[in-house]
């Protein structure tokens, strides 16, 4: 069965994002606090249904829930235009040469010699795996339209030469964290205060 896609209905939801950075802190006898990362940065998404859904939309919500549970609670979560990159690039861009690890990737296809093609905090995504990578520094392109982009977290899977890179219309690969979907019905439609939580999948081994 195909992994289902969650539908965000216009004007009847709120989306809350939390960037999780797993780490632990210890304090030395001299009072120095040391921080160690023990996991991979990832996103939590909380969707709150706040408007009235049609009967058809309510049925699709039930169907999505059942399909996700049949796929080990996995799903795809389309991210709205609010997640589109804030940089100036509008070109199709792609990986230049294969990268199998590391926290930077060379990408080409940008306009030549352009500052701010991507901005720190923008999110990018590669075609062959759906991890959301955060751009760590503002990106300027070279006179050949290339740029080396620092990302967080480091690559979780190999990206191939000419693999397309997206920075708009992103779709997160997530796990449904809720065991139940509870709704409140009004006459004729559904007004829901239900919160549905998703955790981004980071296992691409």
C-alpha positions as CSV (number, residue, x, y, z in Angstrom):
1,X,0.0,0.0,0.0
2,X,1.3,3.4,-0.9
3,X,2.2,5.8,1.9
4,X,-0.7,8.3,2.3
5,X,-0.4,12.0,2.0
6,X,-2.0,14.2,4.7
7,X,-4.3,16.9,3.2
8,X,-4.0,20.4,4.6
9,X,-7.4,22.1,3.9
10,X,-7.2,25.8,3.3
11,X,-8.3,28.1,6.2
12,X,-9.2,25.3,8.6
13,X,-5.9,24.3,10.2
14,X,-3.0,25.7,12.2
15,X,0.5,24.2,11.8
16,X,3.1,24.4,14.5
17,X,6.7,23.4,13.9
18,X,9.3,22.5,16.5
19,X,13.0,21.8,15.6
20,X,14.3,19.1,17.9
21,X,18.1,19.0,18.6
22,X,18.7,15.9,20.8
23,X,21.6,16.7,23.2
24,X,22.7,16.2,26.8
25,X,24.5,18.5,29.1
26,X,26.9,17.7,31.9
27,X,28.6,20.0,34.4
28,X,32.2,19.4,35.4
29,X,33.4,19.7,39.0
30,X,34.7,23.1,38.1
31,X,31.3,24.3,36.9
32,X,31.9,24.1,33.1
33,X,28.8,23.0,31.2
34,X,29.5,20.6,28.3
35,X,26.9,19.8,25.7
36,X,27.0,16.7,23.5
37,X,24.7,15.9,20.6
38,X,23.5,12.3,20.6
39,X,20.9,12.4,17.8
40,X,19.9,14.0,14.5
41,X,18.1,17.3,14.3
42,X,14.5,16.8,13.2
43,X,11.1,18.4,13.1
44,X,7.9,17.9,14.9
45,X,4.7,19.2,13.3
46,X,1.5,19.8,15.1
47,X,-1.6,20.2,13.0
48,X,-4.7,21.7,14.7
49,X,-8.0,21.4,12.8
50,X,-9.8,24.6,13.6
51,X,-12.5,25.0,11.0
52,X,-15.6,23.1,9.7
53,X,-14.8,20.2,7.4
54,X,-17.2,18.9,4.8
55,X,-18.5,15.3,5.0
56,X,-16.1,14.3,2.2
57,X,-13.1,15.9,4.0
58,X,-14.0,14.1,7.2
59,X,-14.1,10.8,5.4
60,X,-10.7,11.5,3.8
61,X,-9.3,12.2,7.3
62,X,-10.6,8.8,8.5
63,X,-9.1,7.1,5.4
64,X,-5.8,8.8,5.9
65,X,-5.6,7.7,9.5
66,X,-6.3,4.1,8.6
67,X,-3.9,4.1,5.6
68,X,-1.1,5.6,7.8
69,X,-1.6,2.9,10.5
70,X,-1.4,0.2,7.8
71,X,2.0,1.7,6.7
72,X,3.5,1.6,10.2
73,X,2.1,5.1,10.9
74,X,4.2,6.6,8.1
75,X,2.9,9.5,6.0
76,X,3.8,12.4,3.8
77,X,3.0,15.9,5.0
78,X,2.9,18.6,2.4
79,X,4.4,21.8,3.7
80,X,2.7,25.1,2.8
81,X,4.2,28.0,0.9
82,X,5.3,29.4,4.3
83,X,8.2,26.9,4.1
84,X,9.4,28.0,0.7
85,X,13.0,29.4,0.8
86,X,13.4,33.1,1.4
87,X,16.5,33.4,-0.9
88,X,16.3,34.9,-4.4
89,X,16.7,31.7,-6.4
90,X,14.0,30.7,-8.8
91,X,16.1,28.4,-11.1
92,X,16.0,24.6,-11.1
93,X,19.0,23.5,-9.1
94,X,20.8,20.1,-8.7
95,X,23.6,18.4,-6.9
96,X,27.0,18.7,-8.6
97,X,28.9,15.4,-8.2
98,X,27.9,12.7,-5.8
99,X,28.1,13.3,-2.0
100,X,27.8,10.4,0.4
101,X,28.4,12.3,3.7
102,X,29.3,15.6,5.3
103,X,27.7,18.8,6.2
104,X,28.1,20.6,2.9
105,X,26.9,20.0,-0.6
106,X,27.9,21.6,-3.9
107,X,24.9,22.6,-6.0
108,X,24.7,24.2,-9.5
109,X,22.0,25.8,-11.6
110,X,21.9,29.2,-9.7
111,X,22.1,32.4,-11.6
112,X,25.8,33.4,-12.0
113,X,27.4,35.7,-9.4
114,X,24.3,36.2,-7.3
115,X,24.2,37.0,-3.6
116,X,21.6,35.4,-1.4
117,X,20.3,32.7,-3.7
118,X,19.5,30.8,-0.5
119,X,19.3,32.3,3.1
120,X,20.4,30.9,6.4
121,X,17.4,29.0,7.8
122,X,15.9,28.1,4.5
123,X,15.0,24.4,4.1
124,X,16.1,22.2,1.2
125,X,15.3,18.7,0.2
126,X,16.8,16.2,-2.2
127,X,14.8,14.0,-4.6
128,X,15.9,10.6,-3.4
129,X,15.2,11.0,0.3
130,X,12.9,13.3,2.1
131,X,14.9,14.6,5.0
132,X,14.5,18.3,5.6
133,X,17.9,20.0,5.7
134,X,18.4,23.5,7.1
135,X,20.8,25.9,5.3
136,X,23.3,27.2,7.9
137,X,24.6,30.3,6.2
138,X,23.6,32.7,3.4
139,X,24.5,31.3,0.0
140,X,26.1,33.3,-2.8
141,X,26.7,31.7,-6.2
142,X,29.9,31.7,-8.2
143,X,30.4,33.1,-11.7
144,X,29.5,29.6,-13.0
145,X,26.3,29.4,-11.0
146,X,27.6,27.0,-8.4
147,X,27.6,27.2,-4.6
148,X,28.7,25.0,-1.7
149,X,25.9,24.9,0.9
150,X,26.4,24.2,4.5
151,X,23.5,22.1,5.9
152,X,22.3,20.7,9.2
153,X,22.1,17.9,9.9
154,X,24.9,16.2,7.9
155,X,23.8,14.1,5.0
156,X,21.8,11.0,6.0
157,X,22.0,9.4,2.6
158,X,24.0,9.7,-0.6
159,X,22.9,12.4,-3.0
160,X,23.8,11.8,-6.7
161,X,25.2,14.0,-9.4
162,X,22.4,15.9,-11.0
163,X,19.9,15.0,-8.3
164,X,17.3,17.7,-8.2
165,X,17.2,19.9,-5.1
166,X,13.9,21.5,-3.9
167,X,13.4,24.6,-1.8
168,X,9.7,25.1,-2.4
169,X,6.6,22.8,-2.3
170,X,8.4,20.5,0.2
171,X,6.9,17.3,1.5
172,X,8.0,15.9,4.8
173,X,8.4,12.2,5.4
174,X,6.8,11.7,8.8
175,X,5.5,9.3,11.4
176,X,2.0,9.8,12.8
177,X,2.4,10.1,16.6
178,X,-1.3,9.9,17.5
179,X,-3.0,6.6,18.2
180,X,-6.4,8.2,17.8
181,X,-8.1,11.0,15.9
182,X,-10.9,12.5,17.9
183,X,-13.4,15.0,16.4
184,X,-16.3,17.0,17.6
185,X,-19.4,17.1,15.4
186,X,-21.7,20.1,14.9
187,X,-24.9,20.0,12.9
188,X,-24.2,19.5,9.3
189,X,-20.4,19.5,9.4
190,X,-17.4,19.0,11.7
191,X,-15.7,21.6,13.9
192,X,-12.6,19.9,15.3
193,X,-10.3,20.9,18.1
194,X,-8.2,17.8,17.5
195,X,-4.4,18.0,17.4
196,X,-2.5,15.6,15.1
197,X,1.2,15.3,15.7
198,X,3.9,14.1,13.3
199,X,7.6,13.4,13.8
200,X,10.0,13.7,10.8
201,X,11.6,10.4,9.9
202,X,15.4,10.5,10.0
203,X,16.3,6.8,9.4
204,X,17.6,6.5,5.8
205,X,20.2,3.8,6.4
